[in-house]
Amino acid sequence: MIIKKTMSDGWLSNTYLVADRPGGHAVLIDTGGPMGPILEAIENERLELTHILCTHHHIDHVQNNGEYKSKFGCPICGHTSEARLFGSLDVEISDGDELVSGDLHIRALHTPGHTLGMLAFVVNDERVFTGDTLFRRTVGGTRAPGHTSFEDIRHSIMEVLMRLPKEMAVHPGHTDPTTIGEEWEENPFIRMWRGKEPEGERRCTAFGEPATLLLSARDYDGGTKCWVRFDEGNKLDIVPGSQVKSLD
């Protein structure tokens, strides 16, 4: 399997070119990264690009959809619940749907939370591309446009992604790769949800509302990501650390 990754300097979002072999078939997973090295790899490896697979509709993951489609004529594929948000979606995908591109066998997993239609893509049962649900040592937030709930993203991570084989490679929507096993053991959110670490008790405000800070951990961009419980309704949320102010 051939994998070529580019990453946006600003958004730190990844584009992945995944191919079965030189001279074979390939798919793109998200298109927010620089196009130049991807186009060069397609030409050098003599690849037939068959699909553009979108983990979700946010601009940092779909920016170059139209240019790739115009150049290669391949369909743009995303979750059915976000079809209208893409503006142009050729193939609607649901949980468990399978796509074939040459010797690539791709299974879609619906992993809502960060957005309603978030998808992860398992390729040949070897690798999973997780979009903005799971990153190396952190997780997606639940305040982005089109988000659902903390309960959704926790279920997506603990009951869907963490049930994949521990040796499976993880390619997130931003920055660095990891494995399912590494995240099971080392991701501070997953460790806390497993009961391996106690929840925090510090008082804070999040988006200006009184809350309890359960966990603050390093995010993929060098900042922090926080798990909080709001006083009103005991609502749980995963929010940017920049929106959390300690009261202690």
PyRosetta script that sets phi, psi and omega in degrees:
from pyrosetta import init, pose_from_sequence

init()
pose = pose_from_sequence("MIIKKTMSDGWLSNTYLVADRPGGHAVLIDTGGPMGPILEAIENERLELTHILCTHHHIDHVQNNGEYKSKFGCPICGHTSEARLFGSLDVEISDGDELVSGDLHIRALHTPGHTLGMLAFVVNDERVFTGDTLFRRTVGGTRAPGHTSFEDIRHSIMEVLMRLPKEMAVHPGHTDPTTIGEEWEENPFIRMWRGKEPEGERRCTAFGEPATLLLSARDYDGGTKCWVRFDEGNKLDIVPGSQVKSLD")
pose.set_psi(1, 136.1)
pose.set_omega(1, 178.1)
pose.set_phi(2, -104.0)
pose.set_psi(2, 129.5)
pose.set_omega(2, 175.7)
pose.set_phi(3, -129.2)
pose.set_psi(3, 123.1)
pose.set_omega(3, 174.4)
pose.set_phi(4, -118.5)
pose.set_psi(4, 127.2)
pose.set_omega(4, -178.4)
pose.set_phi(5, -117.0)
pose.set_psi(5, 137.9)
pose.set_omega(5, 165.1)
pose.set_phi(6, -123.2)
pose.set_psi(6, 153.0)
pose.set_omega(6, -177.4)
pose.set_phi(7, -132.3)
pose.set_psi(7, 133.1)
pose.set_omega(7, 177.8)
pose.set_phi(8, -65.4)
pose.set_psi(8, 134.3)
pose.set_omega(8, 178.4)
pose.set_phi(9, -66.3)
pose.set_psi(9, -34.5)
pose.set_omega(9, -177.4)
pose.set_phi(10, -85.5)
pose.set_psi(10, -54.8)
pose.set_omega(10, -176.3)
pose.set_phi(11, -81.6)
pose.set_psi(11, -20.4)
pose.set_omega(11, -172.5)
pose.set_phi(12, 62.3)
pose.set_psi(12, 22.7)
pose.set_omega(12, 179.2)
pose.set_phi(13, -88.1)
pose.set_psi(13, 146.7)
pose.set_omega(13, -173.8)
pose.set_phi(14, -101.9)
pose.set_psi(14, 143.2)
pose.set_omega(14, 163.9)
pose.set_phi(15, -113.1)
pose.set_psi(15, 134.6)
pose.set_omega(15, 179.3)
pose.set_phi(16, -118.9)
pose.set_psi(16, 128.0)
pose.set_omega(16, 167.5)
pose.set_phi(17, -99.6)
pose.set_psi(17, 120.5)
pose.set_omega(17, -177.4)
pose.set_phi(18, -121.3)
pose.set_psi(18, 122.8)
pose.set_omega(18, -176.1)
pose.set_phi(19, -129.2)
pose.set_psi(19, 153.7)
pose.set_omega(19, -179.8)
pose.set_phi(20, -78.0)
pose.set_psi(20, -36.6)
pose.set_omega(20, -178.5)
pose.set_phi(21, -172.8)
pose.set_psi(21, 163.5)
pose.set_omega(21, 173.8)
pose.set_phi(22, -57.6)
pose.set_psi(22, 135.7)
pose.set_omega(22, -178.5)
pose.set_phi(23, 77.2)
pose.set_psi(23, 9.3)
pose.set_omega(23, -175.6)
pose.set_phi(24, -108.0)
pose.set_psi(24, -144.3)
pose.set_omega(24, -175.3)
pose.set_phi(25, -109.2)
pose.set_psi(25, 156.1)
pose.set_omega(25, -176.4)
pose.set_phi(26, -150.1)
pose.set_psi(26, 158.1)
pose.set_omega(26, 171.9)
pose.set_phi(27, -127.9)
pose.set_psi(27, 156.8)
pose.set_omega(27, 169.5)
pose.set_phi(28, -105.3)
pose.set_psi(28, 138.0)
pose.set_omega(28, 173.5)
pose.set_phi(29, -117.0)
pose.set_psi(29, 108.8)
pose.set_omega(29, -175.7)
pose.set_phi(30, 66.2)
pose.set_psi(30, 153.7)
pose.set_omega(30, -172.5)
pose.set_phi(31, -135.3)
pose.set_psi(31, 24.9)
pose.set_omega(31, -178.4)
pose.set_phi(32, -82.6)
pose.set_psi(32, -13.9)
pose.set_omega(32, 179.8)
pose.set_phi(33, -81.6)
pose.set_psi(33, 168.5)
pose.set_omega(33, 179.7)
pose.set_phi(34, -56.6)
pose.set_psi(34, 139.9)
pose.set_omega(34, -176.4)
pose.set_phi(35, -82.8)
pose.set_psi(35, -32.2)
pose.set_omega(35, -170.5)
pose.set_phi(36, -51.1)
pose.set_psi(36, -55.6)
pose.set_omega(36, -179.1)
pose.set_phi(37, -64.5)
pose.set_psi(37, -29.4)
pose.set_omega(37, 177.3)
pose.set_phi(38, -68.3)
pose.set_psi(38, -47.0)
pose.set_omega(38, 179.3)
pose.set_phi(39, -62.6)
pose.set_psi(39, -38.4)
pose.set_omega(39, 178.3)
pose.set_phi(40, -63.9)
pose.set_psi(40, -41.8)
pose.set_omega(40, 179.8)
pose.set_phi(41, -66.1)
pose.set_psi(41, -40.6)
pose.set_omega(41, 177.8)
pose.set_phi(42, -59.2)
pose.set_psi(42, -43.2)
pose.set_omega(42, -179.7)
pose.set_phi(43, -70.1)
pose.set_psi(43, -46.6)
pose.set_omega(43, -176.3)
pose.set_phi(44, -65.0)
pose.set_psi(44, -36.2)
pose.set_omega(44, -178.3)
pose.set_phi(45, -91.2)
pose.set_psi(45, -0.8)
pose.set_omega(45, 176.7)
pose.set_phi(46, 57.4)
pose.set_psi(46, 53.1)
pose.set_omega(46, -172.9)
pose.set_phi(47, -98.1)
pose.set_psi(47, 147.0)
pose.set_omega(47, 170.9)
pose.set_phi(48, -99.7)
pose.set_psi(48, 111.7)
pose.set_omega(48, -179.8)
pose.set_phi(49, -82.3)
pose.set_psi(49, 121.9)
pose.set_omega(49, -172.0)
pose.set_phi(50, -108.8)
pose.set_psi(50, -27.1)
pose.set_omega(50, -176.6)
pose.set_phi(51, -147.1)
pose.set_psi(51, 148.7)
pose.set_omega(51, 165.1)
pose.set_phi(52, -108.9)
pose.set_psi(52, 113.1)
pose.set_omega(52, -176.5)
pose.set_phi(53, -102.6)
pose.set_psi(53, 124.1)
pose.set_omega(53, -176.2)
pose.set_phi(54, -107.4)
pose.set_psi(54, 124.8)
pose.set_omega(54, 176.0)
pose.set_phi(55, -70.8)
pose.set_psi(55, -33.5)
pose.set_omega(55, 176.8)
pose.set_phi(56, -168.7)
pose.set_psi(56, 179.4)
pose.set_omega(56, -167.0)
pose.set_phi(57, -90.1)
pose.set_psi(57, -3.8)
pose.set_omega(57, -174.6)
pose.set_phi(58, -62.5)
pose.set_psi(58, 144.6)
pose.set_omega(58, -171.3)
pose.set_phi(59, -59.4)
pose.set_psi(59, -33.6)
pose.set_omega(59, -178.9)
pose.set_phi(60, -69.9)
pose.set_psi(60, -5.5)
pose.set_omega(60, 177.8)
pose.set_phi(61, -115.1)
pose.set_psi(61, -9.3)
pose.set_omega(61, -175.6)
pose.set_phi(62, -128.0)
pose.set_psi(62, 7.4)
pose.set_omega(62, -169.1)
pose.set_phi(63, -53.9)
pose.set_psi(63, -38.9)
pose.set_omega(63, -173.9)
pose.set_phi(64, -103.4)
pose.set_psi(64, 16.1)
pose.set_omega(64, 179.8)
pose.set_phi(65, -52.5)
pose.set_psi(65, -51.1)
pose.set_omega(65, -174.7)
pose.set_phi(66, -62.7)
pose.set_psi(66, -38.6)
pose.set_omega(66, -178.6)
pose.set_phi(67, -67.9)
pose.set_psi(67, -41.2)
pose.set_omega(67, 177.3)
pose.set_phi(68, -65.6)
pose.set_psi(68, -42.8)
pose.set_omega(68, -179.9)
pose.set_phi(69, -62.8)
pose.set_psi(69, -42.1)
pose.set_omega(69, -179.9)
pose.set_phi(70, -63.0)
pose.set_psi(70, -38.4)
pose.set_omega(70, -176.0)
pose.set_phi(71, -78.0)
pose.set_psi(71, -38.5)
pose.set_omega(71, -171.5)
pose.set_phi(72, -113.0)
pose.set_psi(72, -12.4)
pose.set_omega(72, 178.0)
pose.set_phi(73, 70.6)
pose.set_psi(73, 18.9)
pose.set_omega(73, -176.9)
pose.set_phi(74, -93.8)
pose.set_psi(74, 151.2)
pose.set_omega(74, -175.8)
pose.set_phi(75, -72.8)
pose.set_psi(75, 148.3)
pose.set_omega(75, 172.6)
pose.set_phi(76, -92.6)
pose.set_psi(76, 125.7)
pose.set_omega(76, -172.2)
pose.set_phi(77, -120.6)
pose.set_psi(77, 132.9)
pose.set_omega(77, 177.9)
pose.set_phi(78, -156.4)
pose.set_psi(78, 176.2)
pose.set_omega(78, -176.2)
pose.set_phi(79, -69.1)
pose.set_psi(79, 141.5)
pose.set_omega(79, -175.4)
pose.set_phi(80, -58.6)
pose.set_psi(80, -32.1)
pose.set_omega(80, -176.8)
pose.set_phi(81, -71.3)
pose.set_psi(81, -16.1)
pose.set_omega(81, -179.4)
pose.set_phi(82, -110.6)
pose.set_psi(82, 13.0)
pose.set_omega(82, -174.1)
pose.set_phi(83, -53.1)
pose.set_psi(83, -45.4)
pose.set_omega(83, -176.0)
pose.set_phi(84, -71.5)
pose.set_psi(84, -22.3)
pose.set_omega(84, -177.7)
pose.set_phi(85, -78.7)
pose.set_psi(85, -21.4)
pose.set_omega(85, 178.3)
pose.set_phi(86, -76.7)
pose.set_psi(86, -23.1)
pose.set_omega(86, -174.4)
pose.set_phi(87, 81.9)
pose.set_psi(87, -46.2)
pose.set_omega(87, 177.9)
pose.set_phi(88, -140.6)
pose.set_psi(88, 108.5)
pose.set_omega(88, -179.9)
pose.set_phi(89, -132.4)
pose.set_psi(89, 118.6)
pose.set_omega(89, -173.8)
pose.set_phi(90, -88.3)
pose.set_psi(90, -34.7)
pose.set_omega(90, -178.6)
pose.set_phi(91, -129.3)
pose.set_psi(91, 124.4)
pose.set_omega(91, 177.9)
pose.set_phi(92, -95.1)
pose.set_psi(92, 130.5)
pose.set_omega(92, -174.8)
pose.set_phi(93, -115.2)
pose.set_psi(93, 143.1)
pose.set_omega(93, 174.6)
pose.set_phi(94, -124.1)
pose.set_psi(94, 172.3)
pose.set_omega(94, -178.5)
pose.set_phi(95, -56.6)
pose.set_psi(95, 131.4)
pose.set_omega(95, 177.5)
pose.set_phi(96, 87.3)
pose.set_psi(96, -8.8)
pose.set_omega(96, 178.4)
pose.set_phi(97, -63.5)
pose.set_psi(97, 146.5)
pose.set_omega(97, -179.7)
pose.set_phi(98, -121.4)
pose.set_psi(98, 140.1)
pose.set_omega(98, 176.5)
pose.set_phi(99, -123.3)
pose.set_psi(99, 148.6)
pose.set_omega(99, 178.7)
pose.set_phi(100, -124.3)
pose.set_psi(100, 132.2)
pose.set_omega(100, 174.6)
pose.set_phi(101, -134.5)
pose.set_psi(101, 99.5)
pose.set_omega(101, -173.6)
pose.set_phi(102, 59.5)
pose.set_psi(102, -122.6)
pose.set_omega(102, 178.2)
pose.set_phi(103, -93.7)
pose.set_psi(103, 10.1)
pose.set_omega(103, 174.8)
pose.set_phi(104, -90.3)
pose.set_psi(104, 125.4)
pose.set_omega(104, 175.6)
pose.set_phi(105, -115.4)
pose.set_psi(105, 116.4)
pose.set_omega(105, -168.8)
pose.set_phi(106, -118.2)
pose.set_psi(106, 126.6)
pose.set_omega(106, 179.3)
pose.set_phi(107, -114.5)
pose.set_psi(107, 130.9)
pose.set_omega(107, -179.6)
pose.set_phi(108, -89.9)
pose.set_psi(108, 135.7)
pose.set_omega(108, 174.0)
pose.set_phi(109, -117.5)
pose.set_psi(109, 126.1)
pose.set_omega(109, 177.1)
pose.set_phi(110, -81.2)
pose.set_psi(110, 119.9)
pose.set_omega(110, -176.0)
pose.set_phi(111, -130.0)
pose.set_psi(111, 67.3)
pose.set_omega(111, -176.3)
pose.set_phi(112, -67.5)
pose.set_psi(112, 163.8)
pose.set_omega(112, 179.9)
pose.set_phi(113, 144.8)
pose.set_psi(113, -71.8)
pose.set_omega(113, 176.2)
pose.set_phi(114, -61.9)
pose.set_psi(114, -40.9)
pose.set_omega(114, 166.4)
pose.set_phi(115, -140.5)
pose.set_psi(115, 163.5)
pose.set_omega(115, -179.0)
pose.set_phi(116, -62.5)
pose.set_psi(116, -38.3)
pose.set_omega(116, -174.5)
pose.set_phi(117, -104.6)
pose.set_psi(117, 23.2)
pose.set_omega(117, -178.9)
pose.set_phi(118, -57.9)
pose.set_psi(118, 134.7)
pose.set_omega(118, 176.8)
pose.set_phi(119, -122.7)
pose.set_psi(119, 145.6)
pose.set_omega(119, 164.4)
pose.set_phi(120, -112.5)
pose.set_psi(120, 151.0)
pose.set_omega(120, -177.8)
pose.set_phi(121, -122.3)
pose.set_psi(121, 120.4)
pose.set_omega(121, 176.2)
pose.set_phi(122, -96.3)
pose.set_psi(122, 123.1)
pose.set_omega(122, -175.7)
pose.set_phi(123, -110.6)
pose.set_psi(123, 119.1)
pose.set_omega(123, 177.2)
pose.set_phi(124, 52.7)
pose.set_psi(124, 28.3)
pose.set_omega(124, -179.4)
pose.set_phi(125, 54.0)
pose.set_psi(125, 25.4)
pose.set_omega(125, 179.8)
pose.set_phi(126, -114.2)
pose.set_psi(126, -34.8)
pose.set_omega(126, -172.1)
pose.set_phi(127, -139.4)
pose.set_psi(127, 148.8)
pose.set_omega(127, 175.7)
pose.set_phi(128, -127.5)
pose.set_psi(128, 133.2)
pose.set_omega(128, 178.6)
pose.set_phi(129, -105.1)
pose.set_psi(129, 112.5)
pose.set_omega(129, -162.1)
pose.set_phi(130, -100.7)
pose.set_psi(130, 2.3)
pose.set_omega(130, -179.4)
pose.set_phi(131, 56.5)
pose.set_psi(131, -135.3)
pose.set_omega(131, -177.7)
pose.set_phi(132, -105.0)
pose.set_psi(132, 28.5)
pose.set_omega(132, 175.8)
pose.set_phi(133, -91.0)
pose.set_psi(133, -48.7)
pose.set_omega(133, -176.4)
pose.set_phi(134, -131.7)
pose.set_psi(134, 129.2)
pose.set_omega(134, 175.5)
pose.set_phi(135, -119.4)
pose.set_psi(135, 175.5)
pose.set_omega(135, 173.9)
pose.set_phi(136, -67.8)
pose.set_psi(136, 112.8)
pose.set_omega(136, 175.4)
pose.set_phi(137, 68.6)
pose.set_psi(137, 13.7)
pose.set_omega(137, 174.4)
pose.set_phi(138, -153.5)
pose.set_psi(138, -176.5)
pose.set_omega(138, -176.5)
pose.set_phi(139, -138.2)
pose.set_psi(139, 170.2)
pose.set_omega(139, 178.4)
pose.set_phi(140, -74.4)
pose.set_psi(140, 158.0)
pose.set_omega(140, 177.8)
pose.set_phi(141, -90.0)
pose.set_psi(141, 166.5)
pose.set_omega(141, -178.8)
pose.set_phi(142, -120.2)
pose.set_psi(142, 35.7)
pose.set_omega(142, 175.5)
pose.set_phi(143, -129.0)
pose.set_psi(143, 7.5)
pose.set_omega(143, -179.7)
pose.set_phi(144, -76.0)
pose.set_psi(144, 161.2)
pose.set_omega(144, 177.7)
pose.set_phi(145, -55.4)
pose.set_psi(145, 129.3)
pose.set_omega(145, 179.8)
pose.set_phi(146, 82.6)
pose.set_psi(146, 14.0)
pose.set_omega(146, -178.2)
pose.set_phi(147, -67.8)
pose.set_psi(147, 165.2)
pose.set_omega(147, 170.3)
pose.set_phi(148, -113.6)
pose.set_psi(148, -101.0)
pose.set_omega(148, -171.8)
pose.set_phi(149, -143.1)
pose.set_psi(149, 164.3)
pose.set_omega(149, 173.5)
pose.set_phi(150, -59.8)
pose.set_psi(150, -41.8)
pose.set_omega(150, -178.7)
pose.set_phi(151, -59.0)
pose.set_psi(151, -37.8)
pose.set_omega(151, 178.6)
pose.set_phi(152, -65.2)
pose.set_psi(152, -49.2)
pose.set_omega(152, -174.9)
pose.set_phi(153, -69.3)
pose.set_psi(153, -34.3)
pose.set_omega(153, 176.4)
pose.set_phi(154, -63.5)
pose.set_psi(154, -44.1)
pose.set_omega(154, 177.8)
pose.set_phi(155, -62.3)
pose.set_psi(155, -42.9)
pose.set_omega(155, -179.4)
pose.set_phi(156, -59.7)
pose.set_psi(156, -39.0)
pose.set_omega(156, -179.0)
pose.set_phi(157, -78.4)
pose.set_psi(157, -52.7)
pose.set_omega(157, -171.0)
pose.set_phi(158, -78.5)
pose.set_psi(158, -35.3)
pose.set_omega(158, -173.8)
pose.set_phi(159, -103.0)
pose.set_psi(159, -10.6)
pose.set_omega(159, 178.7)
pose.set_phi(160, -115.5)
pose.set_psi(160, -65.0)
pose.set_omega(160, -174.7)
pose.set_phi(161, -69.2)
pose.set_psi(161, -41.5)
pose.set_omega(161, -177.7)
pose.set_phi(162, -72.6)
pose.set_psi(162, -6.3)
pose.set_omega(162, 174.8)
pose.set_phi(163, -90.3)
pose.set_psi(163, -4.1)
pose.set_omega(163, 173.5)
pose.set_phi(164, -73.9)
pose.set_psi(164, 161.6)
pose.set_omega(164, -179.2)
pose.set_phi(165, -57.7)
pose.set_psi(165, 139.7)
pose.set_omega(165, -175.5)
pose.set_phi(166, -61.3)
pose.set_psi(166, -27.5)
pose.set_omega(166, -178.8)
pose.set_phi(167, -83.7)
pose.set_psi(167, -3.6)
pose.set_omega(167, -175.9)
pose.set_phi(168, -67.3)
pose.set_psi(168, 132.6)
pose.set_omega(168, 176.5)
pose.set_phi(169, -71.1)
pose.set_psi(169, 140.3)
pose.set_omega(169, 179.0)
pose.set_phi(170, -115.1)
pose.set_psi(170, 126.4)
pose.set_omega(170, 177.4)
pose.set_phi(171, -117.1)
pose.set_psi(171, 100.3)
pose.set_omega(171, -175.2)
pose.set_phi(172, -76.4)
pose.set_psi(172, 169.5)
pose.set_omega(172, 177.6)
pose.set_phi(173, -73.1)
pose.set_psi(173, -14.3)
pose.set_omega(173, 177.9)
pose.set_phi(174, -138.2)
pose.set_psi(174, 140.2)
pose.set_omega(174, 171.2)
pose.set_phi(175, 55.9)
pose.set_psi(175, -126.5)
pose.set_omega(175, -155.2)
pose.set_phi(176, -91.8)
pose.set_psi(176, 151.8)
pose.set_omega(176, 176.3)
pose.set_phi(177, -76.3)
pose.set_psi(177, 168.8)
pose.set_omega(177, 178.2)
pose.set_phi(178, -159.1)
pose.set_psi(178, -162.6)
pose.set_omega(178, 172.6)
pose.set_phi(179, -134.5)
pose.set_psi(179, 162.7)
pose.set_omega(179, 176.2)
pose.set_phi(180, -59.8)
pose.set_psi(180, -44.0)
pose.set_omega(180, -179.0)
pose.set_phi(181, -63.4)
pose.set_psi(181, -40.4)
pose.set_omega(181, 177.5)
pose.set_phi(182, -60.7)
pose.set_psi(182, -44.8)
pose.set_omega(182, -177.9)
pose.set_phi(183, -69.2)
pose.set_psi(183, -34.3)
pose.set_omega(183, 176.4)
pose.set_phi(184, -59.1)
pose.set_psi(184, -38.5)
pose.set_omega(184, -175.9)
pose.set_phi(185, -92.3)
pose.set_psi(185, -31.9)
pose.set_omega(185, -167.6)
pose.set_phi(186, -114.4)
pose.set_psi(186, -20.0)
pose.set_omega(186, -177.5)
pose.set_phi(187, -70.7)
pose.set_psi(187, 120.8)
pose.set_omega(187, -174.3)
pose.set_phi(188, -63.0)
pose.set_psi(188, -32.2)
pose.set_omega(188, 177.6)
pose.set_phi(189, -67.8)
pose.set_psi(189, -46.8)
pose.set_omega(189, -179.1)
pose.set_phi(190, -65.7)
pose.set_psi(190, -39.7)
pose.set_omega(190, 177.8)
pose.set_phi(191, -61.0)
pose.set_psi(191, -41.7)
pose.set_omega(191, 179.4)
pose.set_phi(192, -67.2)
pose.set_psi(192, -40.9)
pose.set_omega(192, 179.9)
pose.set_phi(193, -69.7)
pose.set_psi(193, -21.4)
pose.set_omega(193, 173.8)
pose.set_phi(194, -82.4)
pose.set_psi(194, -7.8)
pose.set_omega(194, -177.8)
pose.set_phi(195, 83.7)
pose.set_psi(195, 14.9)
pose.set_omega(195, -179.3)
pose.set_phi(196, -82.7)
pose.set_psi(196, -20.2)
pose.set_omega(196, 178.2)
pose.set_phi(197, -132.6)
pose.set_psi(197, 146.3)
pose.set_omega(197, 179.7)
pose.set_phi(198, -76.3)
pose.set_psi(198, 149.8)
pose.set_omega(198, 175.2)
pose.set_phi(199, -70.6)
pose.set_psi(199, 146.3)
pose.set_omega(199, 177.2)
pose.set_phi(200, -73.9)
pose.set_psi(200, 167.0)
pose.set_omega(200, -177.5)
pose.set_phi(201, -132.2)
pose.set_psi(201, 10.5)
pose.set_omega(201, -176.2)
pose.set_phi(202, -69.7)
pose.set_psi(202, 138.5)
pose.set_omega(202, 176.2)
pose.set_phi(203, -80.6)
pose.set_psi(203, 144.5)
pose.set_omega(203, -177.1)
pose.set_phi(204, -157.4)
pose.set_psi(204, 175.9)
pose.set_omega(204, 163.2)
pose.set_phi(205, -118.1)
pose.set_psi(205, 145.9)
pose.set_omega(205, 175.2)
pose.set_phi(206, -129.5)
pose.set_psi(206, 123.7)
pose.set_omega(206, -171.7)
pose.set_phi(207, 52.1)
pose.set_psi(207, 33.4)
pose.set_omega(207, 176.6)
pose.set_phi(208, 82.0)
pose.set_psi(208, 0.9)
pose.set_omega(208, -178.2)
pose.set_phi(209, -104.8)
pose.set_psi(209, 141.7)
pose.set_omega(209, -179.7)
pose.set_phi(210, -63.6)
pose.set_psi(210, 138.1)
pose.set_omega(210, -174.5)
pose.set_phi(211, -158.3)
pose.set_psi(211, 173.4)
pose.set_omega(211, 171.9)
pose.set_phi(212, -112.7)
pose.set_psi(212, 132.1)
pose.set_omega(212, 178.9)
pose.set_phi(213, -86.7)
pose.set_psi(213, 108.8)
pose.set_omega(213, -178.4)
pose.set_phi(214, -84.5)
pose.set_psi(214, -34.3)
pose.set_omega(214, -179.1)
pose.set_phi(215, -159.8)
pose.set_psi(215, 135.9)
pose.set_omega(215, 169.3)
pose.set_phi(216, -124.9)
pose.set_psi(216, 124.3)
pose.set_omega(216, -176.1)
pose.set_phi(217, -137.2)
pose.set_psi(217, 158.8)
pose.set_omega(217, 180.0)
pose.set_phi(218, -65.5)
pose.set_psi(218, 137.4)
pose.set_omega(218, 179.1)
pose.set_phi(219, -98.3)
pose.set_psi(219, 170.4)
pose.set_omega(219, -176.1)
pose.set_phi(220, -63.7)
pose.set_psi(220, -23.7)
pose.set_omega(220, -176.8)
pose.set_phi(221, -95.4)
pose.set_psi(221, 9.1)
pose.set_omega(221, -179.4)
pose.set_phi(222, 93.4)
pose.set_psi(222, -11.1)
pose.set_omega(222, 174.3)
pose.set_phi(223, -86.0)
pose.set_psi(223, -150.6)
pose.set_omega(223, 178.9)
pose.set_phi(224, -128.8)
pose.set_psi(224, 155.6)
pose.set_omega(224, 174.1)
pose.set_phi(225, -124.0)
pose.set_psi(225, 136.3)
pose.set_omega(225, -173.0)
pose.set_phi(226, -125.0)
pose.set_psi(226, 142.0)
pose.set_omega(226, 170.4)
pose.set_phi(227, -103.2)
pose.set_psi(227, 122.2)
pose.set_omega(227, -176.0)
pose.set_phi(228, -129.2)
pose.set_psi(228, 156.6)
pose.set_omega(228, 171.4)
pose.set_phi(229, -119.3)
pose.set_psi(229, 115.4)
pose.set_omega(229, -179.8)
pose.set_phi(230, -74.4)
pose.set_psi(230, 145.0)
pose.set_omega(230, 177.8)
pose.set_phi(231, -60.8)
pose.set_psi(231, -43.3)
pose.set_omega(231, -177.6)
pose.set_phi(232, -73.4)
pose.set_psi(232, 112.8)
pose.set_omega(232, 176.6)
pose.set_phi(233, 75.3)
pose.set_psi(233, 6.1)
pose.set_omega(233, -176.3)
pose.set_phi(234, 53.4)
pose.set_psi(234, 31.4)
pose.set_omega(234, -177.0)
pose.set_phi(235, -72.0)
pose.set_psi(235, 133.2)
pose.set_omega(235, 178.5)
pose.set_phi(236, -97.2)
pose.set_psi(236, 147.1)
pose.set_omega(236, -176.8)
pose.set_phi(237, -156.1)
pose.set_psi(237, 153.6)
pose.set_omega(237, 171.9)
pose.set_phi(238, -113.3)
pose.set_psi(238, 118.7)
pose.set_omega(238, -167.9)
pose.set_phi(239, -131.6)
pose.set_psi(239, 160.2)
pose.set_omega(239, 175.0)
pose.set_phi(240, -65.1)
pose.set_psi(240, 139.7)
pose.set_omega(240, 178.7)
pose.set_phi(241, -60.4)
pose.set_psi(241, -26.2)
pose.set_omega(241, 179.5)
pose.set_phi(242, -65.5)
pose.set_psi(242, -17.5)
pose.set_omega(242, -179.9)
pose.set_phi(243, -100.1)
pose.set_psi(243, 8.1)
pose.set_omega(243, -177.6)
pose.set_phi(244, -113.7)
pose.set_psi(244, 128.4)
pose.set_omega(244, 177.8)
pose.set_phi(245, -122.8)
pose.set_psi(245, 125.0)
pose.set_omega(245, -179.1)
pose.set_phi(246, -71.8)
pose.set_psi(246, 143.6)
pose.set_omega(246, 175.6)
pose.set_phi(247, -105.8)
pose.set_psi(247, -2.6)
pose.set_omega(247, -178.7)
pose.set_phi(248, -82.6)
pose.dump_pdb("model.pdb")
